[in-house]
Amino acid sequence: MLSPRPYQQAAVTAIYDYFENHSGHPLVVIPTAGGKSIVLSAFIQGVLRQWPDQRILVITHVRELIAQNHAEMIGLWPEAPAGIYSAGLGRREIDAPVLFAGIQSIHRRAHEIQHCDLVLIDEAHLIPRASDTMYRRFIDALTRVNPRLKIIGFTATPYRLDSGMLHQGDGRMFTDIAYEVSIRDLIDQGYLCPLVSKATDVALDVGGVGSRGGEFAAGQLQAAVDREPITRAAIDEVVAYGQDRKSWLVFCAGVEHADHVATEIRARGASCATIFGHTPTAERDRIIAAFKRGEITALASMGVLTTGFNAPAVDLIAMLRPTKSAGLYVQMAGRGTRLAPGKDNCLVLDFAGNVARHGPIDAVTARAPNAGEGVAPTKVCPDCDSILATAIRQCPDCGHLFPPPKVTVAATASTLEVLSTAKPRWLAVSTITYGRHEKPGKPPSLRVDYRCGITRHSEWICFEHTGYARDKARAWWRKRSPAPVPTTIATALAMSEALARPSQIHVRPRGRFTEITAYRMAPYPATTGSNPSSAPFGATGGMT
């Protein structure tokens, strides 16, 4: 039987904590291959064991994810009252208390579902912000039946190219981020596979390519990059680097481009198939199954093999598709982060300038719509001196908000790392001190200094901030105390002597400074928010 990992259980706890303190619709952010389906399943199991009459929908638009999420539910809880409603899977079990459904199949069936308490949306970044969409119409219809309906979004990339962060701005469906864990943390903890980069000799030139909806214009992009000499040279590099690798994904700029890439790969003695959005379902399933068995070395695709594609053995990714979408870039690179026997890392070859455009995938956040593009050097937070990638819009250490960047296009061969490469380490803590940190014009924060031998490492805990910074402070406190989370620095300081103290901290270099990423300490008893019996649900009315 499956069981949640510590960070997955922490995500479940965070959902209960959120509804204990808020009334909105939260997001849970877990990287690709981090096991969002286990979090979904563990949360549902806890709800139904306490309130068996709750009606729960899990919806997405990807057929593979419907089957995967359902299978994870049964693996975690074999007796789960779960069913599937999906035309693509040939199942229409609409009366199941827990229903895993495809939005394309169920969006006109709200009248058949009637009362629903919870809607969990997987790959929530795929929901357009526009009001007249399948998701919006379906949710609106369910809400008319139950005005207390709660929606929880799950995603690896909580932003969209056309509208920015999912929980910000007009027309948003989600209101907050209840939990977030980074790809860097999961790699450091051994749950995901590291990504490595090599500088490429070939660079795709996107000079003169126009934009539509914030993304490169598709026809112009393919015309710019689908050039025989460039494709041949790029595939020479892919094949050379792939000699000792078993499973390759190549992301292309168009259907014809992918066909040409596949032809060049096959001409060099490696097997390669192509998959597109219009590939018939049976043919697509056959190709993917052969790829997973190792009978096909490479897949070249355009527009697919990102969301919902699960092939753990992938150990080489070639980006021949430039994109202005940070989400698409992270989804492409994330196909290589799953663990597999004999796989030490995944090599990412970025011919498309995507790393320069967006930064390492563990340091990407959304730009504001129409904010421009450019390379991603570092910058220093003016509030806490953390060294951050320029693409970051909010400092993860203290919550400082940066203005949108204004930079220019620079399409050159990537010599940048797709994943931050600083070496983390565990350090023994000898003493800890707490103090009040003031910044003119900003709310104060709690400065925590850890003395580790002759070195000192610091972090800033923002109890008096709002939004994500406050949420991080709340999570920090609950690792150290069962007492209520303070709302002021004065209260936190007064209670600091009673806090559990880590014996070791996990630090990672950030330029001239360090970032504290994890702690080792004796666990405190779970707070009330982590236990379904005390979570803010109603037996007949859903969440309050």
KOLKE-939244 format. One line per field, with one value per residue (C-alpha): residue in three letters; z, x, y negated. Coordinates in steps of 0.5 Angstrom, whole numbers, always signed. Example, Ala and Ser with C-alpha at 12.3 -4.5 7.8 and 13.67 -1.06 7.14 Angstrom:
REM residues 2
res <- [ala	ser] $
Z <- [+16	+14] $
X <- [+25	+27] $
Y <- [+9	+2] $
//
This chain:
REM residues 544
res <- [met	leu	ser	pro	arg	pro	tyr	gln	gln	ala	ala	val	thr	ala	ile	tyr	asp	tyr	phe	glu	asn	his	ser	gly	his	pro	leu	val	val	ile	pro	thr	ala	gly	gly	lys	ser	ile	val	leu	ser	ala	phe	ile	gln	gly	val	leu	arg	gln	trp	pro	asp	gln	arg	ile	leu	val	ile	thr	his	val	arg	glu	leu	ile	ala	gln	asn	his	ala	glu	met	ile	gly	leu	trp	pro	glu	ala	pro	ala	gly	ile	tyr	ser	ala	gly	leu	gly	arg	arg	glu	ile	asp	ala	pro	val	leu	phe	ala	gly	ile	gln	ser	ile	his	arg	arg	ala	his	glu	ile	gln	his	cys	asp	leu	val	leu	ile	asp	glu	ala	his	leu	ile	pro	arg	ala	ser	asp	thr	met	tyr	arg	arg	phe	ile	asp	ala	leu	thr	arg	val	asn	pro	arg	leu	lys	ile	ile	gly	phe	thr	ala	thr	pro	tyr	arg	leu	asp	ser	gly	met	leu	his	gln	gly	asp	gly	arg	met	phe	thr	asp	ile	ala	tyr	glu	val	ser	ile	arg	asp	leu	ile	asp	gln	gly	tyr	leu	cys	pro	leu	val	ser	lys	ala	thr	asp	val	ala	leu	asp	val	gly	gly	val	gly	ser	arg	gly	gly	glu	phe	ala	ala	gly	gln	leu	gln	ala	ala	val	asp	arg	glu	pro	ile	thr	arg	ala	ala	ile	asp	glu	val	val	ala	tyr	gly	gln	asp	arg	lys	ser	trp	leu	val	phe	cys	ala	gly	val	glu	his	ala	asp	his	val	ala	thr	glu	ile	arg	ala	arg	gly	ala	ser	cys	ala	thr	ile	phe	gly	his	thr	pro	thr	ala	glu	arg	asp	arg	ile	ile	ala	ala	phe	lys	arg	gly	glu	ile	thr	ala	leu	ala	ser	met	gly	val	leu	thr	thr	gly	phe	asn	ala	pro	ala	val	asp	leu	ile	ala	met	leu	arg	pro	thr	lys	ser	ala	gly	leu	tyr	val	gln	met	ala	gly	arg	gly	thr	arg	leu	ala	pro	gly	lys	asp	asn	cys	leu	val	leu	asp	phe	ala	gly	asn	val	ala	arg	his	gly	pro	ile	asp	ala	val	thr	ala	arg	ala	pro	asn	ala	gly	glu	gly	val	ala	pro	thr	lys	val	cys	pro	asp	cys	asp	ser	ile	leu	ala	thr	ala	ile	arg	gln	cys	pro	asp	cys	gly	his	leu	phe	pro	pro	pro	lys	val	thr	val	ala	ala	thr	ala	ser	thr	leu	glu	val	leu	ser	thr	ala	lys	pro	arg	trp	leu	ala	val	ser	thr	ile	thr	tyr	gly	arg	his	glu	lys	pro	gly	lys	pro	pro	ser	leu	arg	val	asp	tyr	arg	cys	gly	ile	thr	arg	his	ser	glu	trp	ile	cys	phe	glu	his	thr	gly	tyr	ala	arg	asp	lys	ala	arg	ala	trp	trp	arg	lys	arg	ser	pro	ala	pro	val	pro	thr	thr	ile	ala	thr	ala	leu	ala	met	ser	glu	ala	leu	ala	arg	pro	ser	gln	ile	his	val	arg	pro	arg	gly	arg	phe	thr	glu	ile	thr	ala	tyr	arg	met	ala	pro	tyr	pro	ala	thr	thr	gly	ser	asn	pro	ser	ser	ala	pro	phe	gly	ala	thr	gly	gly	met	thr] $
Z <- [+0	-2	+4	+3	+4	+9	+4	+2	+9	+10	+4	+7	+13	+10	+6	+13	+16	+10	+11	+19	+18	+11	+7	-1	-6	-5	-9	-7	-11	-12	-17	-23	-21	-14	-13	-13	-14	-7	-4	-7	-5	+2	+3	+0	+5	+11	+9	+7	+14	+18	+13	+9	+6	+2	-5	-8	-16	-18	-25	-30	-38	-39	-40	-37	-31	-30	-30	-26	-20	-20	-19	-14	-10	-10	-9	-2	+0	-4	-1	-4	-7	-13	-20	-27	-32	-38	-45	-47	-42	-44	-37	-34	-27	-25	-18	-15	-9	-11	-18	-23	-29	-35	-36	-43	-42	-35	-36	-39	-33	-27	-27	-26	-21	-17	-10	-9	-3	-6	-13	-14	-20	-22	-27	-25	-29	-35	-33	-37	-33	-38	-35	-41	-41	-40	-33	-31	-33	-30	-23	-24	-25	-19	-14	-16	-13	-7	-5	+0	-6	-4	-10	-9	-15	-16	-20	-21	-24	-21	-27	-34	-39	-41	-34	-29	-22	-22	-15	-17	-21	-24	-26	-21	-19	-14	-8	-4	-4	+2	+1	-4	-4	-9	-14	-11	-4	-7	-11	-5	-1	-6	-8	-15	-20	-21	-28	-31	-37	-42	-47	-54	-60	-64	-62	-65	-67	-66	-68	-72	-69	-67	-61	-61	-54	-51	-54	-60	-66	-68	-76	-75	-70	-74	-80	-76	-73	-78	-82	-85	-83	-76	-75	-77	-73	-67	-68	-68	-61	-59	-61	-59	-52	-52	-53	-46	-45	-46	-47	-50	-51	-56	-56	-63	-66	-70	-73	-80	-75	-71	-77	-80	-73	-72	-79	-77	-71	-75	-80	-75	-72	-67	-66	-66	-67	-67	-63	-64	-61	-67	-67	-66	-59	-60	-64	-59	-53	-57	-59	-51	-49	-54	-51	-44	-45	-49	-56	-58	-56	-58	-58	-62	-61	-61	-57	-52	-48	-42	-37	-35	-39	-34	-37	-31	-35	-39	-38	-44	-46	-52	-52	-60	-58	-56	-51	-47	-43	-36	-35	-41	-40	-33	-35	-41	-36	-31	-35	-33	-26	-24	-21	-25	-23	-26	-27	-24	-27	-33	-39	-41	-48	-49	-56	-55	-50	-45	-39	-41	-42	-35	-31	-27	-27	-19	-19	-24	-23	-27	-30	-31	-37	-43	-38	-43	-43	-43	-39	-32	-28	-21	-16	-9	-4	-1	+5	+7	+2	-1	-8	-12	-20	-23	-26	-18	-17	-9	-5	-2	+5	+7	+2	-2	-8	-14	-20	-27	-30	-37	-41	-48	-52	-53	-56	-56	-54	-47	-43	-36	-32	-32	-24	-19	-18	-11	-6	+0	+6	+14	+19	+27	+30	+37	+39	+36	+37	+36	+34	+31	+24	+22	+15	+14	+10	+11	+17	+22	+21	+26	+25	+27	+27	+27	+30	+27	+29	+27	+22	+22	+18	+18	+16	+17	+19	+17	+22	+21	+13	+9	+3	+2	+7	+12	+10	+10	+17	+20	+17	+20	+27	+27	+26	+33	+37	+38	+41	+36	+31	+33	+29	+32	+33	+40	+41	+37	+41	+48	+46	+43	+49	+49	+41	+39	+36	+31	+32	+25	+19	+11	+8	+0	-2	-6	-8	-2	+2	+4	+4	+10	+6	+12	+19	+24	+30	+35	+32	+36	+36	+30	+31	+30	+23	+21	+24	+20	+26	+28	+21	+19	+15	+16	+15	+10	+8	+6	+8	+12] $
X <- [+0	+2	+4	+5	+13	+14	+13	+7	+4	+6	+2	-4	-3	-3	-9	-13	-9	-11	-19	-18	-16	-18	-25	-22	-20	-12	-7	-2	+5	+9	+14	+13	+14	+13	+7	+1	-3	-1	-3	-10	-11	-9	-13	-19	-18	-18	-24	-28	-26	-29	-34	-37	-42	-38	-38	-31	-29	-22	-22	-17	-16	-11	-13	-7	-7	-15	-12	-6	-10	-15	-10	-6	-12	-13	-6	-7	-14	-16	-23	-24	-31	-28	-30	-28	-32	-28	-30	-23	-22	-29	-32	-38	-39	-42	-45	-38	-37	-30	-30	-24	-26	-24	-27	-28	-33	-36	-37	-44	-46	-47	-54	-53	-48	-52	-49	-41	-37	-30	-27	-20	-17	-10	-6	-9	-5	-8	-15	-16	-17	-23	-30	-33	-29	-31	-28	-31	-38	-38	-35	-41	-46	-44	-43	-51	-52	-48	-45	-40	-37	-29	-24	-17	-12	-6	+0	+8	+7	+3	+3	+0	+4	-2	-4	+1	+0	-6	-8	-7	-11	-18	-21	-17	-20	-15	-14	-8	-2	-3	+3	+9	+16	+21	+24	+31	+29	+26	+33	+37	+32	+33	+26	+27	+33	+38	+38	+45	+47	+52	+54	+51	+55	+48	+44	+37	+36	+29	+31	+25	+20	+14	+9	+2	-1	+5	+8	+13	+8	+8	+9	+14	+18	+18	+20	+26	+29	+27	+33	+37	+44	+42	+38	+43	+48	+44	+42	+50	+50	+44	+47	+54	+52	+46	+51	+51	+44	+38	+32	+31	+26	+26	+22	+21	+18	+13	+10	+15	+20	+19	+19	+26	+29	+26	+29	+36	+36	+34	+40	+45	+43	+38	+31	+26	+18	+14	+8	+3	-3	-7	-4	-9	-10	-8	-2	+0	-1	+3	+9	+9	+9	+15	+19	+18	+20	+26	+25	+25	+31	+28	+21	+21	+14	+11	+5	+5	+9	+9	+3	+1	+7	+10	+17	+22	+27	+28	+35	+36	+32	+34	+30	+29	+23	+24	+19	+17	+12	+16	+11	+12	+20	+19	+14	+19	+25	+21	+20	+27	+26	+23	+28	+29	+34	+41	+39	+44	+42	+38	+42	+38	+41	+38	+39	+33	+36	+30	+35	+38	+30	+27	+33	+34	+28	+28	+29	+23	+17	+12	+13	+7	+4	+7	+13	+18	+24	+31	+37	+36	+42	+42	+40	+40	+34	+34	+30	+34	+40	+39	+42	+36	+35	+32	+26	+24	+18	+18	+23	+22	+26	+23	+17	+20	+16	+20	+18	+17	+23	+25	+30	+32	+32	+39	+38	+45	+47	+46	+52	+48	+46	+38	+39	+42	+49	+51	+53	+48	+51	+48	+51	+51	+48	+51	+47	+41	+39	+33	+32	+28	+29	+27	+27	+24	+18	+17	+14	+19	+21	+24	+31	+34	+42	+45	+52	+55	+62	+66	+60	+53	+47	+41	+34	+28	+21	+16	+10	+7	+8	+2	+1	+6	+11	+6	+4	+12	+12	+6	+10	+16	+13	+9	+15	+18	+11	+4	+2	-2	+2	+4	+2	+7	+15	+14	+10	+15	+20	+17	+15	+22	+25	+20	+21	+24	+31	+34	+41	+43	+41	+41	+45	+46	+50	+47	+53	+56	+50	+47	+40	+37	+33	+32	+32	+33	+30	+25	+18	+13	+6	+2	-3	-10	-10	-6	-12	-18	-22	-21	-21	-26	-31	-38	-41	-47	-45	-37	-32	-34] $
Y <- [+0	-7	-12	-19	-22	-27	-33	-30	-30	-37	-39	-35	-39	-45	-45	-43	-49	-54	-52	-53	-60	-62	-62	-62	-57	-55	-52	-47	-47	-41	-40	-35	-28	-30	-26	-31	-25	-22	-29	-29	-22	-22	-29	-25	-19	-24	-28	-21	-18	-23	-26	-20	-23	-29	-29	-30	-31	-31	-34	-35	-35	-30	-23	-20	-24	-22	-14	-16	-20	-14	-9	-13	-13	-6	-4	-9	-6	+0	-1	-8	-9	-12	-12	-15	-19	-20	-19	-17	-12	-9	-10	-14	-12	-19	-17	-15	-19	-21	-22	-23	-26	-29	-36	-35	-30	-32	-40	-39	-34	-39	-37	-30	-31	-36	-37	-37	-39	-39	-40	-38	-41	-38	-42	-48	-52	-50	-54	-60	-66	-68	-67	-63	-57	-49	-50	-56	-54	-48	-51	-56	-51	-47	-53	-55	-48	-49	-56	-53	-49	-49	-49	-47	-47	-43	-45	-45	-52	-57	-62	-63	-66	-71	-73	-72	-68	-64	-67	-74	-79	-80	-74	-69	-63	-61	-66	-64	-59	-54	-50	-50	-46	-47	-42	-44	-42	-35	-34	-35	-30	-25	-25	-28	-26	-32	-36	-37	-42	-42	-48	-47	-50	-51	-56	-57	-65	-68	-75	-78	-72	-76	-74	-72	-72	-73	-67	-66	-66	-59	-59	-64	-60	-54	-58	-61	-55	-49	-50	-44	-46	-48	-42	-37	-41	-40	-33	-32	-34	-31	-24	-25	-27	-21	-16	-14	-15	-11	-15	-22	-27	-32	-38	-42	-48	-45	-39	-39	-41	-35	-30	-33	-32	-25	-24	-26	-22	-16	-17	-17	-10	-12	-10	-16	-17	-23	-25	-30	-33	-30	-23	-18	-15	-8	-10	-15	-9	-4	-9	-11	-4	-2	-8	-6	+1	-2	+0	-7	-11	-18	-22	-28	-32	-39	-41	-34	-30	-35	-35	-28	-25	-20	-16	-16	-13	-20	-22	-27	-33	-37	-43	-45	-50	-57	-59	-65	-61	-60	-54	-51	-51	-48	-43	-41	-40	-37	-31	-29	-29	-23	-17	-11	-5	-6	-14	-19	-25	-28	-32	-38	-41	-48	-50	-55	-60	-58	-58	-64	-67	-64	-62	-56	-52	-52	-59	-61	-65	-68	-75	-80	-80	-84	-85	-83	-78	-77	-73	-72	-74	-75	-81	-82	-83	-90	-88	-81	-81	-75	-73	-71	-70	-76	-72	-72	-77	-76	-74	-67	-69	-76	-77	-83	-85	-87	-91	-87	-87	-91	-87	-85	-79	-76	-69	-66	-59	-57	-56	-56	-51	-49	-47	-51	-48	-50	-45	-44	-41	-40	-44	-43	-48	-51	-57	-60	-68	-71	-79	-84	-86	-93	-96	-103	-103	-95	-91	-88	-81	-76	-75	-68	-67	-60	-60	-54	-53	-60	-61	-65	-63	-68	-68	-73	-70	-75	-74	-81	-81	-78	-73	-68	-71	-70	-63	-61	-64	-60	-54	-56	-57	-50	-46	-49	-50	-47	-54	-59	-62	-70	-76	-80	-80	-82	-76	-71	-74	-73	-66	-64	-61	-55	-54	-47	-48	-45	-41	-42	-46	-45	-51	-52	-58	-64	-68	-72	-69	-62	-60	-55	-50	-45	-43	-37	-37	-33	-33	-37	-34	-35	-41	-41	-43	-37	-32	-31	-31	-38	-41	-46	-41	-40	-33	-36	-42	-41	-46	-52] $
//
